[in-house]
Amino acid sequence: MAKQGTHDYIDDPRNASIKIYVSGELLPREKAMVSVFDSGFILGDGIWEGLRLHHGKIAFLEAHLDRMYEGALSLDLDIGLTRQEMTDAIYETVEANGMENHVHIRLMVTRGLKATPYQDPRMTIGAATVVIIPEYKNPIPATVERGISLFTVHVRRTSPDMQDQKWNSHSKLNCISACIQAAKAGADEALMLDPQGFVATCNSTHFFIVRKGEVWTSSGDYCLGGITRSNIIKLCEDNGIPVFQKNFSLTDVYGAEEAFVTGTFAGICPVTTVDGRQVDKADRAVIKKLQSLYKEMIDRECPKG
């Protein structure tokens, strides 16, 4: 089976007949389209969020909306919907599909239609394009149990004066390039460094190591403000697990006893090797504890009933 990392999923035939929200309309999958003049298609001019539906509730929705609306403000992008209207649209979409559990939602907002294919935002005509795609998606259990391999790529995370990594933008070519390099090297995902050569993050997930019972992750200066990343840090702080956001190098990574990545889709996934070095040396005691704590956190956030 080809390596695909933490976003590999179990195919579900129900996804063939889903309804997709496109700027106020619920459309069948085969008719859910945007114009070739849309800013997102022409330029990647847009922002997005990945959400999980658990027991009929969106996990950590307020934090996701905080990130989206802050990014839109930074990019001078008028979403055109209030937070409550956006929340209503998301729930309207999942309810129209009769969904309750095991659903991944891609929420996307672009600047909207362009008068002509050109980058200047002043060429935009009309309102922003809002798309909500809910799909039945579960990570493959074997991936989470087995763990993934990482390869350190030459593509760096950039500083805010180049492209601010806090933007969860449609323009992901740097991450795509990193993913390609890792795949060509035979790894599942890419490990990316910051401009100084310290470990930053992965191409689509956040990276942690465990050394002598301490959990380390990057300073956060060169990575997206991850929702799951923040939750794991909080779980460590609340449960007596020493956690540090700091600069560290690949030498620290190669010498780790445990390593893992985090993300909305797969939660916490172990890392087995980085650049061919085994970083899965212990019994995953810290990883297992955090996986259990995170499951409890999700259940508190999205209780049954």
Summary of the structure (lengths in Angstrom):
residues: 305
radius of gyration: 19.5
end to end distance: 38.5
largest distance: 58.0
contacts: 989
relative contact order: 0.15
helix: 32%
strand: 28%
